[in-house]
Amino acid sequence: MKIIVTFVTEPRQRQWMEEFFKSKAEIEFLEDYPSEKRSDIISEGDVLLAWNPEKEGLYDLDANMYGNIRFIQLLSAGYDHINLDIFPKKTKIAANQGAYAEPMAEHSVAMMLALSKKLWIYHNEMSTGAFKQTESVTKSIKGSVLGIVGFGSIGKRTADLLRPFGVKILAINTSGKTTEEVEFVGVLKDLDFVLKSSDMLLLSCPLTEETHNLITKQKLELMKDDAVLINVARGSIINQKDLYDHLKNHPNFYAGIDAWWVEPFKYGKFEIEHPFFDLPNLLGSPHNSAMVKDSINLGTQKAAYNVERFLNNESIEGLIN
């Protein structure tokens, strides 16, 4: 078996992969070859280890180059940026499921706490000399209800972090079943119940045809006026205009957005259609919820373990097709 690594690697990341696959498969790094040679290298491969195929130039190559590729493992946990039509139907493609769940769960909880306690609002007021101790009332999350849309690795880790606060969990996944400790588990048809019942809502589901534009004006209006909405999944799960209007018209409703509609990873730029950052009830971050020290190396290792499962004819995690 020959593995082709298509993304630019750090020396430590590369050395780890070379050592890990040394007795398992041959490994080639596309960065070692000039662009005119890369089609030939890929055509000789059995496995692609890729991050963003479009930016790595894979869509510019003749589709016939992929005829021998049996498995594509993504470094990214999300997969909405993948054009499945480029690759042969027989080629299995897997996302890096759960690779960044721990830091993303921490980021989600940090946003929930910051929004519930309005930390940045009071910080900014104090910078002007205001000291509103008795007027600055915050929300307690003890005994509150957290709805999680996408109860996979990120959702489960977030629930684990919040249970010690006495937070009750309402979960939505694809099966409507879980062995985790929750007060409710359902599927997307149960979304309205979860929205109405939640003090905080976490979006951690993949972007699919079913979840695109899932949270609209009608869905936002089902939520409590002082609810907290966190999105660490994909921007397009929420209707952008509807969220902006809702935040503007409901000053006690707060949103923490880590995943945006137009981002550099997919579109080469960051762009918003509405002035979200003029609103006092929005907290934004640059889709960096997964970016902690060594996160890329750890993500690479998890992806490599999944490639190893493929090489050993074992069950593959995160198949998207």
C-alpha positions in Angstrom: 0.0 0.0 0.0 1.1 3.5 -0.8 -0.1 6.6 1.2 0.1 10.0 -0.3 0.0 13.0 2.1 -1.2 16.0 0.2 -1.0 18.8 2.8 2.1 20.8 3.9 3.5 19.3 7.0 5.5 20.5 10.0 8.8 18.6 10.4 7.6 17.0 13.7 4.3 16.0 12.1 6.0 14.5 9.1 8.6 12.6 11.2 5.8 11.1 13.3 3.9 9.9 10.2 7.1 8.4 8.7 7.8 6.5 11.8 4.1 5.4 12.3 3.7 4.0 8.8 7.2 2.7 8.5 6.3 -1.0 8.8 2.7 -0.6 7.6 2.9 1.1 4.2 5.0 3.3 1.9 4.4 7.0 2.4 5.0 9.9 0.0 4.6 13.6 0.7 3.3 15.6 -2.2 5.3 18.7 -1.1 8.4 16.9 -2.2 7.5 16.9 -5.8 7.0 19.7 -8.4 3.5 20.3 -9.6 4.0 18.6 -12.9 4.9 15.4 -11.1 2.1 15.3 -8.6 -0.5 13.6 -10.9 1.9 10.7 -11.4 2.5 10.4 -7.7 -1.2 10.3 -6.9 -2.0 7.8 -9.6 0.4 5.4 -7.9 -1.3 5.8 -4.5 -3.8 3.7 -2.7 -4.6 6.1 0.2 -4.8 9.9 0.3 -4.3 11.7 3.6 -5.7 15.2 2.8 -7.0 18.3 4.6 -8.5 20.7 2.0 -8.4 19.0 -1.4 -9.3 22.1 -3.4 -6.5 24.3 -1.8 -4.1 21.4 -2.2 -4.8 21.4 -5.9 -6.4 18.0 -6.1 -9.4 19.3 -8.0 -7.1 20.7 -10.7 -5.8 17.2 -11.6 -7.3 14.8 -14.2 -9.9 12.7 -12.4 -8.4 9.6 -14.0 -5.5 10.1 -11.6 -7.7 8.8 -8.7 -8.5 5.5 -10.3 -6.3 3.5 -7.9 -7.2 5.5 -4.7 -9.2 3.3 -2.4 -9.5 5.5 0.7 -9.3 9.2 1.4 -8.8 10.3 5.1 -9.4 13.9 5.9 -7.5 15.8 8.5 -10.5 18.0 9.1 -13.5 16.9 11.2 -15.9 18.7 8.9 -16.4 17.6 5.4 -18.8 20.1 3.7 -15.8 21.5 1.7 -15.3 18.2 -0.1 -16.6 17.7 -3.7 -17.4 14.0 -3.7 -18.0 14.1 -7.5 -14.3 14.5 -8.1 -13.4 11.1 -6.7 -14.4 7.6 -7.9 -17.6 6.3 -6.4 -15.8 3.2 -5.0 -13.4 5.4 -3.0 -14.2 5.5 0.7 -13.8 9.0 2.3 -13.7 9.6 6.0 -13.7 12.7 8.1 -11.5 13.0 11.2 -14.4 12.3 13.5 -13.9 13.6 17.1 -10.3 14.6 16.5 -10.8 18.1 18.0 -13.6 17.4 20.4 -11.9 18.3 23.7 -10.7 21.8 22.8 -13.9 22.5 21.0 -16.0 21.5 24.0 -13.8 23.7 26.2 -14.3 26.6 23.8 -18.1 26.0 23.8 -18.3 26.1 27.6 -16.1 29.2 27.7 -18.5 31.0 25.4 -21.5 29.9 27.3 -20.1 31.1 30.6 -18.8 34.4 29.1 -22.2 35.1 27.6 -24.2 34.1 30.6 -22.0 36.3 32.8 -21.8 39.1 30.2 -18.0 39.3 31.0 -17.0 41.4 28.1 -19.9 43.9 28.5 -19.0 44.7 32.1 -15.3 44.7 31.3 -15.9 47.4 28.6 -18.1 49.4 30.9 -15.4 49.4 33.6 -12.9 50.6 31.1 -14.9 53.8 30.9 -14.9 54.2 34.7 -18.4 52.6 35.4 -18.6 50.3 38.4 -22.2 48.9 38.4 -22.0 46.2 41.0 -25.6 45.9 42.0 -27.0 46.6 38.5 -24.8 44.0 36.8 -26.9 40.9 37.3 -25.8 37.8 35.5 -27.3 34.4 34.7 -26.5 31.3 36.8 -26.1 28.1 34.7 -26.7 25.9 37.7 -29.7 23.7 37.0 -30.2 25.2 33.5 -31.0 23.2 30.4 -28.5 22.8 27.5 -29.8 21.6 24.1 -27.2 20.0 21.9 -27.9 19.6 18.2 -25.3 17.1 17.0 -24.7 14.8 20.0 -21.4 13.4 18.7 -17.9 13.7 20.2 -18.1 17.5 20.7 -21.6 17.5 22.1 -20.7 14.6 24.5 -17.6 16.3 25.8 -19.4 19.5 26.3 -22.1 17.7 28.3 -19.4 16.1 30.4 -17.9 19.5 31.3 -21.3 21.0 32.2 -22.9 18.2 34.2 -20.9 19.2 37.4 -22.8 22.5 37.2 -26.1 20.6 37.4 -26.9 21.3 33.8 -29.6 19.1 32.3 -28.9 17.8 28.7 -31.4 17.6 25.9 -29.7 15.8 23.0 -30.4 15.5 19.3 -28.5 13.0 17.1 -29.3 10.9 14.0 -30.4 7.8 15.9 -32.4 9.2 18.7 -30.5 6.9 21.1 -27.5 7.3 23.4 -25.9 5.6 26.3 -24.9 8.9 27.8 -26.5 10.5 30.8 -29.1 12.8 29.3 -32.6 14.0 30.2 -33.8 13.6 26.6 -32.5 12.3 23.3 -34.3 12.6 20.0 -33.8 13.3 16.3 -34.2 16.5 14.2 -38.0 16.2 14.3 -37.7 16.9 18.0 -35.9 20.2 17.4 -38.8 22.5 18.3 -39.1 20.8 21.7 -35.4 21.2 22.4 -35.4 24.9 21.3 -38.4 25.8 23.5 -36.9 24.0 26.5 -33.3 25.1 26.4 -31.6 28.0 28.3 -28.5 27.3 26.2 -28.2 25.7 22.7 -25.1 24.2 21.2 -24.8 23.5 17.5 -22.2 20.8 16.9 -23.7 18.9 14.0 -22.3 18.4 10.5 -23.5 20.7 7.7 -25.7 18.5 5.4 -28.7 19.1 3.2 -30.8 18.4 6.3 -29.0 20.8 8.6 -28.4 23.6 6.1 -30.4 26.7 7.2 -31.8 24.7 10.1 -32.0 27.6 12.5 -34.3 30.2 10.9 -36.4 33.1 12.2 -39.2 30.7 13.1 -36.9 28.5 15.0 -35.2 31.4 16.8 -38.5 32.7 17.9 -39.3 29.4 19.7 -36.3 29.9 22.0 -36.4 31.8 25.3 -35.8 35.5 25.1 -32.7 35.3 27.2 -31.3 32.1 25.7 -27.7 31.6 24.7 -26.9 30.1 21.3 -23.4 28.7 20.5 -22.3 27.6 17.0 -19.0 25.7 16.7 -20.2 23.7 13.7 -20.8 25.5 10.4 -22.1 29.0 9.7 -24.7 27.9 7.2 -26.6 25.9 9.8 -28.0 29.3 10.9 -29.7 31.7 8.5 -27.4 34.7 8.7 -30.0 37.5 8.3 -32.5 35.8 10.7 -29.8 35.6 13.4 -28.8 39.2 13.0 -32.4 40.4 13.2 -33.1 38.2 16.2 -30.1 39.5 18.1 -30.9 43.1 17.2 -34.6 42.7 18.3 -33.9 40.6 21.4 -31.2 42.3 23.4 -31.2 39.7 26.1 -30.6 36.9 23.6 -26.9 36.1 23.3 -25.0 34.3 20.6 -21.4 33.0 20.5 -20.3 32.3 16.9 -17.1 30.4 16.2 -18.2 29.1 12.8 -19.0 31.7 10.1 -20.8 31.7 6.8 -17.8 32.8 4.6 -14.4 31.7 5.9 -10.9 31.6 4.5 -10.6 27.8 4.7 -13.4 27.3 2.2 -13.7 30.6 0.4 -10.3 32.3 0.8 -11.8 35.2 2.8 -13.8 36.2 5.8 -17.0 38.0 5.1 -20.3 38.8 6.8 -23.4 40.3 5.3 -24.6 42.1 8.4 -22.8 44.2 11.1 -22.8 41.6 13.8 -19.9 43.2 15.6 -21.9 46.3 16.2 -24.2 44.3 18.4 -23.5 44.1 22.2 -25.1 40.6 22.5 -22.7 38.8 20.1 -19.4 37.1 21.0 -17.2 36.0 18.1 -14.1 33.9 17.6 -12.3 33.1 14.3 -13.2 29.5 14.1 -10.3 28.7 16.4 -12.2 26.4 18.9 -10.0 23.5 17.9 -6.7 25.4 17.8 -4.8 24.6 21.0 -1.1 23.7 21.2 -0.4 20.5 19.2 -3.9 20.3 17.9 -2.8 19.7 14.3 -0.3 17.1 15.4 -2.9 15.3 17.5 -5.4 15.5 14.7 -2.9 14.0 12.3 -2.3 11.1 14.7 -6.0 10.4 14.9 -6.3 10.5 11.2 -3.3 8.1 10.9 -4.9 5.6 13.2 -8.0 5.6 11.0 -5.8 4.9 8.0 -4.2 2.1 9.9 -7.7 0.6 10.4 -8.3 0.8 6.7 -4.9 -1.0 6.0 -5.9 -3.7 8.5 -9.4 -4.1 7.0 -11.0 -3.0 10.2 -14.0 -0.8 10.7 -13.3 2.8 9.6 -14.6 5.7 11.7 -16.2 8.8 10.2 -17.2 7.5 6.7 -19.1 10.3 4.9 -20.0 8.4 1.7 
